[in-house]
Amino acid sequence: MLQASGISLTAKEETNFNIDIERPFPMPMKTLVQFINEKQVEYPDATGDFTRLINDIGIAAKIVNREIRRAGLADINGYFGSTNIQGEEQKKLDVFANEQFINALKHGGQCAALASEENEDMIIFGNKYSMGGKYVVAFDPVDGSSNIEVNVPIGTIFAIYKRITQEGASGSIEDLLQPGRNLVAAGYVMYGSSTMLVYTTGNGVNGFTYDATVGLFFLSHPNMRVPETGTIYSINEANYVYFPEGVKRYIKYCQVDDKATNRPYSTRYIGSLVADVHRNLIRGGIFIYPGTLKNPNGKLRLLYELAPMAFIIEQAGGKASDGFRRIMDLEPYDLHQRSPVFIGSVKMVEKAEEFMREYSRDFVEKM
Ligand code: P6P
């Protein structure tokens, strides 16, 4: 017998019983963990290891977020007093964040090896538990950290591969030097006006917004899609004189007054990869960090910046190349190798590639 607010119902009535209560509050949104667990059932051979791995990354992101939100107050600004493999002076936040992600991934036990923008060599934990790890992770703990002092959005980027060496032994360099097309998951955390975690496992892209009052990420941007085209181009035009001719011609194309094609476009350049790509993911647009005559491979790193961002953008219906070749097909030969990048709305990337083929075909030989 179903008792509800004193009502007693016969068996027949019970089957038709339907408390149609006007819900006084909107249904609680889905948390990241609920979402991951729901998706896990779609993978029959899922063992929960991957779920724990994504969750561990989320925990590290919350800790990093806490410090970023207090940057002006906590002793997290400024330089740490060391330089990383890139020859860049490490910020205190770089070092702090790097430690958080390393610890989270170490203690989680799902990771056989790591590659970090902040570490010259790969990181293997060696402990028995991690030797059994099925995955390897390449990550940039804080991309754009120089923006922290001026309160400009920064981000964490992560790329997850299945190890290719035998479980039971330490991970190895070939586990990490895999092309983007082998990625099993990729994501970023953007510490912006709100903190968002956006990730893909190859079945679309979903965005989660962090509610610090309850310490949870909630699904806020289901099934994110890049608009097929857009009117924003994002490039550091200060380097114009060093750009290949194809890039120069594309910039001028963006600036032509042609209302029929919504030109001139607008230019937006935050100087933080995660923020510039995230904006284009939402609004449409193209972000370009090209090679130059001085640095043919540009500035951005393939393994833990461009391949994961390319996976996300492709999964959202966009495109990512080095001006000629798909980013996800580039075979890495070094943990910290760089690549030019053209990423965003598919029509805009294709147009830029047309200019590269027409005016800078030979440039690919220099990369
Ligand atoms: P530039 C930040 O330092 C970063 O690595 C990316 O986040 C960003 O897209 C790029 O460099 C900005 O480089 O040379 O324009 O300052």
Residues whose N, C-alpha, C, O or C-beta is under 5 A from the ligand:
A	BS01	P6P	D143 G144 N236 G271 S272 L273 V274
